[in-house]
Amino acid sequence: MLLLLGLMTAATSQAQATPQRITGNATICSNSPVPAGWVITSSYSTGSCTGTSYLYTISDASTLTNATVCSYSPVPAGWVISGSYNTGSCADSGFGYYIRKV
């Protein structure tokens, strides 16, 4: 019985120690760091972020081959800017980029 309990505890500890990678889309306050490999696809005014008035929608670029991003978005390694456009989806900028994976 003790051996079984010990094995269950070890398996649970190991499962909890392995972080899971988040993919897809997320929202963060503009004063939070954008994770490496992610891009800012839109931003909005908000009253819910302490210390800033903007909320970013970010996307994991590893799941994309093309994207439209705000002009202040990081451009991941292996990506290039292929054009620009005017937008109302990037608060405090009004300007975005088309980017693509090379």
C-alpha positions as CSV (number, residue, x, y, z in Angstrom):
1,M,0.0,0.0,0.0
2,L,2.8,2.5,0.9
3,L,4.6,1.7,-2.4
4,L,1.4,2.4,-4.4
5,L,0.9,5.7,-2.5
6,G,4.5,6.7,-3.1
7,L,4.2,6.0,-6.9
8,M,0.9,8.0,-7.1
9,T,2.6,11.0,-5.2
10,A,5.6,10.9,-7.5
11,A,3.4,10.8,-10.6
12,T,1.3,13.7,-9.4
13,S,4.4,15.8,-8.5
14,Q,5.9,15.1,-11.9
15,A,2.7,16.1,-13.7
16,Q,2.5,19.4,-11.8
17,A,6.1,20.3,-12.5
18,T,5.7,20.2,-16.3
19,P,4.4,23.6,-17.5
20,Q,2.0,23.6,-20.4
21,R,2.5,25.9,-23.3
22,I,-0.4,28.2,-24.1
23,T,-1.2,28.6,-27.8
24,G,-3.8,30.5,-29.7
25,N,-5.0,33.9,-28.4
26,A,-4.9,35.7,-25.1
27,T,-5.4,39.2,-23.7
28,I,-2.9,41.1,-21.5
29,C,-2.5,44.6,-20.2
30,S,-0.2,46.7,-22.3
31,N,2.3,47.1,-19.5
32,S,2.8,43.3,-19.4
33,P,5.6,41.8,-21.5
34,V,4.5,40.2,-24.7
35,P,5.8,36.5,-24.7
36,A,8.5,35.7,-27.2
37,G,7.0,34.5,-30.5
38,W,3.7,36.2,-29.9
39,V,2.3,39.3,-31.7
40,I,-0.2,42.0,-30.8
41,T,-3.2,41.7,-33.1
42,S,-5.3,44.5,-31.6
43,S,-5.6,46.8,-28.6
44,Y,-8.4,48.6,-26.9
45,S,-8.9,51.2,-24.2
46,T,-9.9,49.7,-20.8
47,G,-10.3,50.6,-17.2
48,S,-9.4,47.2,-16.0
49,C,-5.6,47.4,-16.2
50,T,-3.8,49.0,-13.3
51,G,-1.1,51.4,-14.4
52,T,-2.2,51.5,-18.1
53,S,-5.4,52.2,-20.0
54,Y,-4.9,49.6,-22.9
55,L,-5.6,45.9,-23.3
56,Y,-3.7,43.9,-26.0
57,T,-5.1,40.9,-27.8
58,I,-2.0,38.7,-28.6
59,S,-1.6,35.6,-30.8
60,D,1.0,32.8,-30.8
61,A,2.8,33.3,-34.1
62,S,4.0,29.7,-34.2
63,T,0.5,28.7,-35.3
64,L,0.4,31.2,-38.1
65,T,2.0,31.8,-41.5
66,N,0.5,35.3,-42.1
67,A,-0.8,37.9,-39.7
68,T,-2.0,41.5,-39.3
69,V,-0.4,43.2,-36.3
70,C,-0.4,46.6,-34.6
71,S,2.6,48.7,-35.5
72,Y,4.0,48.4,-32.0
73,S,3.9,44.6,-32.0
74,P,7.1,42.7,-31.8
75,V,7.9,40.9,-35.1
76,P,9.2,37.4,-34.3
77,A,12.4,36.0,-35.7
78,G,11.8,34.5,-39.1
79,W,9.1,36.9,-40.0
80,V,9.1,40.0,-42.3
81,I,6.8,43.0,-42.7
82,S,5.2,42.8,-46.1
83,G,2.9,45.9,-46.0
84,S,1.1,48.4,-43.8
85,Y,-2.5,49.6,-43.4
86,N,-4.6,52.0,-41.4
87,T,-6.7,50.4,-38.7
88,G,-9.1,51.3,-35.9
89,S,-8.2,48.1,-34.0
90,C,-4.9,49.3,-32.6
91,A,-5.6,51.9,-30.0
92,D,-3.4,55.0,-29.9
93,S,-1.8,54.1,-33.2
94,G,-4.2,53.6,-36.1
95,F,-1.5,51.8,-38.0
96,G,-0.7,48.2,-38.5
97,Y,1.5,45.8,-40.5
98,Y,1.0,42.7,-42.6
99,I,3.6,40.2,-41.6
100,R,4.5,36.8,-43.0
101,K,6.7,33.9,-42.1
102,V,9.8,33.4,-44.3
